Amino acid sequence: MRLSISVYLVVFNEIIIGVLLQQLPSDLIAMIDPVTAIGLVSWILTFVGAAEKILKLSWTLYNSAEGYSEETQIRLELADSLNSISNRIVLAH
């Protein structure tokens, strides 16, 4: 049974947060001021969000037959359409 990328990301989030919290001594966690704690949590969430985007893109590229994402396919088709339109305009003059 294949697990979805969301399951992997949830596990990844839990591992990262767990590892970061285990590295901090418990007395340091008790002494940390609220602004620093908010900054730390913000950094963790930013890091996890960036890792999530990278993993999703990697997963999409890995599972695609062409080697690029659906968004890239749409952009390539749009570029081809615009190219053919511009060629017709140039030939008309």
ABEGO torsion letter per residue (X at the ends): XBBBAAAAAAAAAAAAAAAAAAABBAAAAAABBAAAAAAAAAAAAAAAAAAAAAAAAAAAAAABAAGBBAAAAAAAAAAAAAAAAAAAAAAAX
